[in-house]
Amino acid sequence: YEQMKKDAIMIKDWEDRNKLRFFEARPRPTQIQIRYSWIVNSLDLATTIYALETMDNVREGNFILGEKPSTEEVIALKLFVLPLIHQNSNTHQMVWFNSVVTAAVINNLYVIHRYD
C-alpha cells in the first residue's frame, strides 16, 4: 500500500513536469473552469465554422486566422491555444478568458441569426 502511494506521488510529479506550463499560475483553474472552457470553445468553433461555410458575407474576426480561414485552420488554432491557456492561466484569468469566449459565441449566434 505504501508503494502505491509513493508511485502515485511520482506519477503526479511527472505529469506536472511534463505539461505545457511555462510559468506557475496560482491559484490554478478549477476543473469546472477547464470543462466550461472546452464546452464554450467547442460552441465557438461550431458556430464559427457554420457561419463561415454557409454565409458569403461573414468574415472571421480573429486576426490570426484572417478573414476566410479553412475549417482545419480554425480547429488547429483552438487545439493549439487551449492547452496553453489552460496550463498557464490562473483561476482569475480563466474567468476573463471564458467570459470573452462566451461573448464571442453570443456574437456568432447573433450574426448567424442576422444573416440566416
C-alpha positions as CSV (number, residue, x, y, z in Angstrom):
1,Y,0.0,0.0,0.0
2,E,2.8,2.4,0.8
3,Q,4.5,1.6,-2.5
4,M,1.3,2.5,-4.3
5,K,1.2,5.9,-2.5
6,K,4.8,6.6,-3.5
7,D,4.2,5.6,-7.1
8,A,1.1,7.9,-7.2
9,I,3.2,10.8,-6.0
10,M,5.9,10.1,-8.6
11,I,3.3,9.8,-11.4
12,K,1.7,13.1,-10.3
13,D,5.1,14.8,-10.1
14,W,5.9,13.5,-13.6
15,E,2.6,14.7,-15.0
16,D,3.1,18.2,-13.5
17,R,6.6,18.5,-15.0
18,N,5.5,17.4,-18.5
19,K,2.7,19.8,-19.1
20,L,2.9,22.8,-21.3
21,R,3.3,25.0,-18.3
22,F,5.8,27.8,-18.9
23,F,5.2,29.6,-15.6
24,E,3.5,28.8,-12.3
25,A,0.0,30.3,-12.3
26,R,-1.6,30.2,-8.9
27,P,-4.4,29.6,-8.0
28,R,-4.8,27.1,-10.8
29,P,-8.0,27.0,-12.7
30,T,-10.6,24.6,-11.4
31,Q,-11.7,21.5,-13.3
32,I,-15.1,23.2,-13.7
33,Q,-13.5,26.2,-15.4
34,I,-11.4,24.0,-17.7
35,R,-14.5,21.9,-18.6
36,Y,-16.6,25.1,-19.2
37,S,-13.7,26.4,-21.4
38,W,-13.7,23.3,-23.6
39,I,-17.5,23.4,-23.9
40,V,-17.8,27.1,-24.8
41,N,-14.8,26.9,-27.1
42,S,-16.5,24.0,-28.9
43,L,-19.6,26.1,-29.3
44,D,-17.4,28.9,-30.6
45,L,-15.8,26.5,-33.0
46,A,-19.1,25.1,-34.3
47,T,-20.8,28.5,-34.7
48,T,-17.7,30.0,-36.4
49,I,-17.4,27.1,-38.9
50,Y,-21.1,27.1,-39.6
51,A,-21.2,30.8,-40.3
52,L,-18.0,30.8,-42.5
53,E,-19.2,27.8,-44.5
54,T,-22.8,28.8,-45.1
55,M,-22.7,32.6,-45.4
56,D,-20.8,34.5,-48.0
57,N,-20.9,37.9,-46.3
58,V,-19.5,36.7,-42.9
59,R,-15.8,37.2,-42.0
60,E,-13.7,35.8,-39.2
61,G,-12.8,38.4,-36.6
62,N,-9.7,36.7,-35.3
63,F,-6.7,38.5,-36.9
64,I,-4.5,35.4,-36.6
65,L,-6.7,33.4,-38.9
66,G,-7.6,36.0,-41.5
67,E,-11.0,36.8,-43.0
68,K,-11.8,33.4,-44.5
69,P,-9.9,30.6,-42.8
70,S,-10.4,26.9,-43.6
71,T,-12.1,24.7,-41.1
72,E,-8.8,22.9,-40.5
73,E,-7.1,26.2,-39.6
74,V,-9.9,27.2,-37.1
75,I,-9.7,23.7,-35.4
76,A,-5.9,23.7,-35.3
77,L,-5.8,27.1,-33.7
78,K,-8.2,26.0,-30.9
79,L,-6.3,22.8,-30.3
80,F,-3.0,24.6,-30.1
81,V,-4.1,27.5,-28.0
82,L,-6.5,25.9,-25.5
83,P,-4.0,23.6,-23.7
84,L,-1.5,26.5,-23.4
85,I,-4.2,28.8,-21.9
86,H,-5.5,26.1,-19.6
87,Q,-2.0,25.2,-18.2
88,N,-0.6,28.8,-18.0
89,S,-3.6,30.8,-16.6
90,N,-4.7,31.2,-13.1
91,T,-8.3,30.9,-12.0
92,H,-8.9,34.7,-12.4
93,Q,-7.5,34.8,-15.9
94,M,-9.7,31.8,-16.8
95,V,-12.8,33.7,-15.7
96,W,-11.8,36.5,-18.1
97,F,-11.0,34.1,-20.9
98,N,-14.2,32.1,-20.5
99,S,-16.2,35.4,-20.4
100,V,-14.6,36.6,-23.7
101,V,-15.3,33.3,-25.5
102,T,-18.8,33.2,-24.2
103,A,-19.3,36.7,-25.6
104,A,-17.9,35.5,-28.9
105,V,-20.4,32.7,-29.0
106,I,-23.2,35.1,-28.4
107,N,-21.9,37.3,-31.1
108,N,-21.7,34.4,-33.5
109,L,-25.3,33.4,-32.8
110,Y,-26.4,37.0,-33.4
111,V,-24.5,37.1,-36.7
112,I,-25.9,33.7,-37.8
113,H,-29.5,34.9,-36.9
114,R,-29.0,38.2,-38.6
115,Y,-27.7,36.8,-41.9
116,D,-29.6,33.5,-42.0
